[in-house]
Amino acid sequence: MIRRSLLLSLLVALSLAACSKDGGSTAKPEAAAAQPAKQDGAHAPSTVKPGSHEDWCGEHQVPESQCTRCNPDLIPAFKATGDWCPEHSLPESQCLKCNPDLEIVRPPKGS
């Protein structure tokens, strides 16, 4: 049990480090979320309408407003609704390893 907890903690730490929107700054997550997207287009600004074409995490190919790898504060909500894959530390509704036929489609422009 302790080994599993340590592994999960390590995975979370690594995914947070790999998904840093601010290039490794030590800013608080709230401050990072309020900043505009990188110029590379990988992340949506926090001001976009959820569910719109602009609400897209180009790095993880899911809506930015639902990207738990970029915003771990979303994890408890997914877990509370039973939409969580503990094996891959993702919402089950986004886990392509468990659901290989799953298609997460970006909404068309203008939506």
SVG drawing of the C-alpha trace seen along z (x, -y; Angstrom):
<svg xmlns="http://www.w3.org/2000/svg" viewBox="-21 -36 33 38">
<polyline fill="none" stroke="black" stroke-width="0.4" points="0.0,0.0 2.8,-2.4 4.7,-1.5 1.6,-2.2 1.2,-5.6 4.8,-6.5 4.5,-5.5 1.4,-7.5 3.0,-10.5 6.0,-10.2 3.8,-10.0 1.8,-13.0 5.0,-15.0 6.5,-14.0 3.3,-14.8 3.1,-18.2 6.8,-18.9 6.2,-17.8 3.1,-19.8 4.2,-23.1 2.6,-25.9 4.9,-28.6 8.3,-27.1 9.1,-25.9 8.4,-29.0 7.5,-28.7 4.2,-30.7 1.2,-29.4 -1.2,-27.3 -3.9,-30.0 -1.5,-32.5 -0.5,-30.1 -4.1,-29.4 -4.8,-33.1 -2.0,-33.7 -2.7,-33.6 -1.7,-30.5 1.8,-30.0 2.4,-31.3 2.9,-27.7 -0.9,-27.2 -0.6,-24.2 -2.8,-25.6 -6.0,-27.7 -6.2,-30.9 -8.3,-30.7 -10.8,-33.2 -12.1,-30.9 -15.6,-29.5 -15.6,-25.9 -16.7,-23.6 -15.7,-26.0 -13.1,-25.3 -10.6,-27.5 -11.0,-25.4 -8.4,-22.9 -5.2,-21.5 -3.1,-20.8 -0.5,-19.0 -3.0,-16.4 -5.7,-16.5 -8.6,-17.1 -10.6,-20.2 -8.3,-22.5 -11.2,-23.1 -11.1,-19.3 -7.4,-18.6 -6.4,-17.1 -2.7,-16.8 -2.5,-20.6 -4.9,-21.4 -4.7,-18.7 -7.3,-20.7 -9.9,-19.1 -9.1,-15.6 -11.4,-15.5 -14.4,-16.4 -13.8,-13.6 -13.2,-11.2 -16.4,-12.3 -18.5,-11.5 -16.8,-8.1 -15.0,-9.2 -11.5,-8.2 -9.0,-5.6 -6.6,-5.0 -4.3,-2.8 -3.5,-5.7 -4.3,-8.7 -6.8,-10.1 -10.5,-10.6 -11.9,-7.3 -13.7,-9.5 -10.2,-10.5 -8.3,-7.2 -7.3,-6.0 -5.4,-3.1 -8.5,-1.6 -10.8,-2.8 -8.8,-2.5 -11.9,-3.2 -12.6,-6.5 -12.6,-9.6 -12.1,-12.9 -13.0,-15.4 -12.2,-19.1 -15.4,-21.2 -15.5,-22.9 -14.6,-26.6 -17.4,-29.0 -18.9,-26.8"/>
</svg>
